[in-house]
Amino acid sequence: MTDTTRPPAGRLPASATLLAAQIGYQSRLLLAGGGSLVMGFGLPIILLVASDHGNGSHPNVAGYAVFGLTLIVWTGYGIRIVIDREAGILKRWRATPLPRWCYFTGRVLSSAAVGVLSSAVTIAAAVLFYGTHFHAVPGEYLTATGAVAMLVALVLGALAWAATATAISSIIPTVDAAIPILMLTYFPVIIISGVLGNLSEPHWLSTLATYLPAQPLIDALGHAVRHDPGNHILPARDMIVLAAWAAGGLVAAVALFRWEPHRPTKRRPKN
């Protein structure tokens, strides 16, 4: 009998199978990583425990959850792309039969999945340590509707950050430049968006933060976890902003993504 469970010799499996395998592979690589993963999972919980003093307020919980997610999908993921590119790993992947879109999409989705997992761990810590209620009705922690809304907000936010990190990685010339560039573009956004707490800032700066991908994610997540009956569970404006960043980041990433390492320009010696 002919084995119909395997693709014929010389043919790749179905696209969905390839993509699922790539997401799983990239997720395992990311979970096996070091410092950035520890920071993404551990630092938000440390800040939650150190600063909340038993009062797990929703804005703080949402902010710390977003902090862990963005640490992973912006800094950790962005640095890994630059390292792999400069080491020639991306170049070797491009030479394989795997479709480029599959590798590209697999990396973005895997980083988003791990980032969402980090947020879920932070939210679970808020419930475990402080008994935080994520619902307008006393005694209820989280409804099914609230859980789905929270997942939608986190996934869309993670995609927005991961897609933009993929795009910006193309303009980072070396591994040594990756951390300074990613950090200098990360912390100002995080700070003015209130991820680490509300600050007194000019009105124009507060308005600018609403168009960046951190503050809308905090706002959407906060609405999801404390949903009031009769109100929209996810703010439409915040979701539109996140969707715009995700779509714009993907378009820019496709147009700018580099597979080849940057080559330093060699100057001819003067005679």
VEXDREN-2710 file (C-alpha; in Angstrom, 1 decimal):
% VEXDREN-2710
k/r/px/py/pz
1/MET/0.0/0.0/0.0
2/THR/1.1/3.5/-0.7
3/ASP/1.6/5.7/2.4
4/THR/-0.7/8.7/1.9
5/THR/0.2/10.4/5.2
6/ARG/3.5/11.7/3.9
7/PRO/4.0/14.1/1.0
8/PRO/5.6/12.6/-2.2
9/ALA/9.3/12.7/-2.4
10/GLY/10.7/16.1/-3.5
11/ARG/7.6/17.9/-2.4
12/LEU/7.2/20.0/0.8
13/PRO/4.3/19.4/3.2
14/ALA/1.3/21.7/3.1
15/SER/1.8/25.3/4.0
16/ALA/-0.2/25.1/7.2
17/THR/2.0/22.2/8.3
18/LEU/5.2/24.0/7.5
19/LEU/4.0/27.2/9.3
20/ALA/3.0/25.2/12.4
21/ALA/6.3/23.4/12.5
22/GLN/8.2/26.7/12.1
23/ILE/6.2/28.4/14.9
24/GLY/6.9/25.5/17.2
25/TYR/10.6/25.4/16.4
26/GLN/11.1/29.2/16.8
27/SER/9.1/29.2/20.0
28/ARG/11.3/26.4/21.5
29/LEU/14.4/28.4/20.5
30/LEU/13.0/31.6/22.1
31/LEU/12.0/29.7/25.3
32/ALA/15.4/28.2/25.5
33/GLY/17.0/31.7/25.4
34/GLY/18.6/33.4/28.3
35/GLY/18.6/37.0/29.7
36/SER/15.8/38.6/27.7
37/LEU/13.4/35.8/28.5
38/VAL/14.2/35.9/32.2
39/MET/13.7/39.6/32.1
40/GLY/10.4/39.3/30.2
41/PHE/8.9/36.8/32.6
42/GLY/10.6/37.7/35.9
43/LEU/11.0/41.5/35.9
44/PRO/7.2/42.4/35.6
45/ILE/6.4/40.0/38.5
46/ILE/9.2/41.5/40.7
47/LEU/7.9/45.0/40.0
48/LEU/4.3/43.9/40.7
49/VAL/5.3/42.5/44.1
50/ALA/7.6/45.4/45.0
51/SER/5.3/48.2/44.1
52/ASP/1.7/47.1/44.6
53/HIS/1.9/46.4/48.4
54/GLY/-1.1/44.2/48.2
55/ASN/-3.3/46.5/46.2
56/GLY/-3.3/44.9/42.7
57/SER/-4.9/47.8/40.8
58/HIS/-5.9/47.0/37.3
59/PRO/-3.8/49.8/35.6
60/ASN/-0.6/48.5/37.3
61/VAL/-1.4/44.9/36.4
62/ALA/-2.1/45.8/32.8
63/GLY/1.1/47.9/32.6
64/TYR/3.3/45.2/34.0
65/ALA/1.8/42.6/31.7
66/VAL/2.5/44.8/28.7
67/PHE/6.0/45.5/30.1
68/GLY/6.9/41.8/30.0
69/LEU/5.3/41.3/26.6
70/THR/7.2/44.2/25.0
71/LEU/10.5/43.2/26.6
72/ILE/10.3/39.9/24.8
73/VAL/8.8/40.9/21.4
74/TRP/10.8/44.1/21.0
75/THR/14.2/43.8/22.7
76/GLY/14.7/40.0/22.9
77/TYR/13.2/39.2/19.5
78/GLY/14.8/42.2/17.8
79/ILE/18.3/41.4/19.1
80/ARG/17.9/37.7/18.0
81/ILE/17.1/38.7/14.5
82/VAL/20.2/40.9/14.2
83/ILE/22.4/38.2/15.8
84/ASP/21.0/35.6/13.4
85/ARG/21.5/37.8/10.4
86/GLU/25.0/38.8/11.2
87/ALA/26.0/35.2/11.9
88/GLY/24.7/34.1/8.5
89/ILE/21.8/32.1/9.9
90/LEU/19.2/34.0/8.0
91/LYS/21.2/33.6/4.8
92/ARG/21.3/29.9/5.2
93/TRP/17.6/29.7/6.0
94/ARG/16.9/31.6/2.8
95/ALA/18.8/28.9/0.8
96/THR/16.6/26.1/2.1
97/PRO/13.4/25.0/0.3
98/LEU/11.3/26.5/3.1
99/PRO/9.3/29.4/1.7
100/ARG/10.6/32.8/2.9
101/TRP/7.1/33.9/4.0
102/CYS/6.8/30.8/6.2
103/TYR/10.1/31.5/8.0
104/PHE/9.3/35.2/8.3
105/THR/5.8/34.6/9.6
106/GLY/6.9/31.8/11.9
107/ARG/9.3/34.1/13.7
108/VAL/6.8/36.9/14.2
109/LEU/4.1/34.6/15.4
110/SER/6.3/32.6/17.8
111/SER/7.7/35.8/19.4
112/ALA/4.1/37.0/19.8
113/ALA/3.0/33.7/21.4
114/VAL/5.9/33.8/23.9
115/GLY/5.1/37.5/24.7
116/VAL/1.5/36.7/25.3
117/LEU/2.5/33.9/27.6
118/SER/4.6/36.3/29.6
119/SER/1.6/38.6/30.1
120/ALA/-0.5/35.7/31.1
121/VAL/2.0/34.7/33.8
122/THR/2.1/38.3/35.1
123/ILE/-1.7/38.4/35.3
124/ALA/-1.8/35.0/37.0
125/ALA/0.7/36.3/39.6
126/ALA/-1.6/39.3/40.3
127/VAL/-4.4/36.9/41.1
128/LEU/-2.2/34.5/43.1
129/PHE/-0.5/37.2/45.2
130/TYR/-3.2/39.7/45.6
131/GLY/-6.5/38.0/44.7
132/THR/-7.0/40.6/42.1
133/HIS/-10.5/40.6/40.7
134/PHE/-10.8/41.1/36.9
135/HIS/-14.5/41.8/36.7
136/ALA/-17.0/44.4/37.7
137/VAL/-19.0/41.9/39.7
138/PRO/-17.5/41.3/43.1
139/GLY/-16.3/37.7/43.7
140/GLU/-15.7/36.9/40.0
141/TYR/-12.2/36.7/38.7
142/LEU/-12.6/36.6/34.9
143/THR/-15.4/35.7/32.6
144/ALA/-15.0/33.7/29.4
145/THR/-15.8/36.9/27.4
146/GLY/-13.2/38.8/29.3
147/ALA/-10.6/36.1/28.8
148/VAL/-11.2/36.1/25.0
149/ALA/-11.0/39.9/24.9
150/MET/-7.8/39.9/26.9
151/LEU/-6.3/37.3/24.5
152/VAL/-7.3/39.3/21.4
153/ALA/-5.8/42.5/22.8
154/LEU/-2.5/40.8/23.8
155/VAL/-2.2/39.0/20.5
156/LEU/-2.8/42.1/18.4
157/GLY/-0.5/44.1/20.6
158/ALA/2.2/41.5/20.4
159/LEU/1.9/41.4/16.6
160/ALA/2.2/45.1/16.4
161/TRP/5.4/45.2/18.5
162/ALA/7.0/42.1/16.8
163/ALA/6.2/43.3/13.2
164/THR/7.8/46.7/14.0
165/ALA/10.8/45.1/15.6
166/THR/11.3/43.0/12.5
167/ALA/11.2/46.2/10.4
168/ILE/13.6/48.2/12.6
169/SER/16.1/45.3/12.7
170/SER/16.9/46.0/9.0
171/ILE/18.4/49.3/9.8
172/ILE/20.6/48.0/12.7
173/PRO/24.0/47.5/11.1
174/THR/25.8/45.3/13.8
175/VAL/25.1/43.2/16.8
176/ASP/26.9/45.7/19.0
177/ALA/24.4/48.4/17.9
178/ALA/21.3/46.3/18.4
179/ILE/20.9/46.8/22.2
180/PRO/21.5/50.6/22.2
181/ILE/19.2/51.2/19.3
182/LEU/16.4/49.0/20.5
183/MET/16.6/50.3/24.1
184/LEU/16.7/54.0/23.0
185/THR/13.6/53.4/20.9
186/TYR/11.9/51.3/23.6
187/PHE/12.1/53.0/27.0
188/PRO/10.9/56.5/25.9
189/VAL/7.7/54.8/24.5
190/ILE/7.3/52.7/27.6
191/ILE/7.8/55.6/30.0
192/ILE/5.5/58.1/28.4
193/SER/2.8/55.4/27.9
194/GLY/2.5/54.8/31.6
195/VAL/3.7/51.2/31.5
196/LEU/5.7/51.7/34.7
197/GLY/3.2/54.1/36.3
198/ASN/1.6/57.4/35.5
199/LEU/3.8/60.4/35.1
200/SER/3.2/64.1/35.0
201/GLU/3.8/65.1/31.4
202/PRO/2.8/67.7/28.9
203/HIS/-0.6/67.3/27.2
204/TRP/1.0/66.9/23.7
205/LEU/3.2/64.1/25.0
206/SER/0.2/62.3/26.5
207/THR/-1.6/62.7/23.2
208/LEU/1.4/61.3/21.3
209/ALA/1.4/58.2/23.6
210/THR/-2.1/57.3/22.5
211/TYR/-0.8/56.8/18.9
212/LEU/2.1/54.6/20.0
213/PRO/1.6/50.8/20.5
214/ALA/2.1/50.7/24.3
215/GLN/-0.6/52.9/25.8
216/PRO/-3.5/51.6/23.6
217/LEU/-2.5/48.1/24.6
218/ILE/-2.6/48.9/28.3
219/ASP/-5.9/50.6/27.8
220/ALA/-7.4/47.7/25.8
221/LEU/-6.1/45.2/28.3
222/GLY/-7.5/47.2/31.2
223/HIS/-10.9/47.3/29.7
224/ALA/-10.8/43.6/29.0
225/VAL/-10.0/42.6/32.6
226/ARG/-12.5/44.9/34.3
227/HIS/-15.3/44.7/31.7
228/ASP/-18.5/46.5/32.9
229/PRO/-21.7/45.1/31.5
230/GLY/-23.2/47.3/28.9
231/ASN/-19.9/48.8/27.8
232/HIS/-17.7/47.8/24.9
233/ILE/-15.3/45.3/26.1
234/LEU/-12.5/46.5/23.8
235/PRO/-12.1/50.2/22.9
236/ALA/-12.4/50.5/19.1
237/ARG/-9.8/53.3/18.9
238/ASP/-7.1/51.4/20.7
239/MET/-7.7/48.3/18.6
240/ILE/-7.5/50.4/15.4
241/VAL/-4.2/51.9/16.6
242/LEU/-2.7/48.5/17.3
243/ALA/-4.0/47.0/14.0
244/ALA/-2.4/50.0/12.2
245/TRP/1.0/49.3/13.8
246/ALA/0.7/45.6/13.1
247/ALA/-0.1/46.1/9.4
248/GLY/2.3/49.0/9.0
249/GLY/5.1/47.0/10.7
250/LEU/4.5/44.0/8.5
251/VAL/4.5/46.1/5.3
252/ALA/7.7/47.8/6.3
253/ALA/9.3/44.5/7.4
254/VAL/8.5/42.8/4.1
255/ALA/9.9/45.8/2.2
256/LEU/13.1/46.3/4.3
257/PHE/13.9/42.8/5.7
258/ARG/17.5/41.9/5.2
259/TRP/18.7/38.3/4.9
260/GLU/22.3/39.1/4.2
261/PRO/24.8/40.3/6.9
262/HIS/25.8/43.9/6.7
263/ARG/29.2/44.2/5.1
264/PRO/31.5/47.0/6.2
265/THR/32.6/49.4/3.5
266/LYS/36.3/48.8/2.7
267/ARG/38.3/51.9/1.8
268/ARG/41.2/51.7/-0.5
269/PRO/44.5/52.7/1.1
270/LYS/45.9/55.9/-0.1
271/ASN/49.0/55.7/-2.2
END
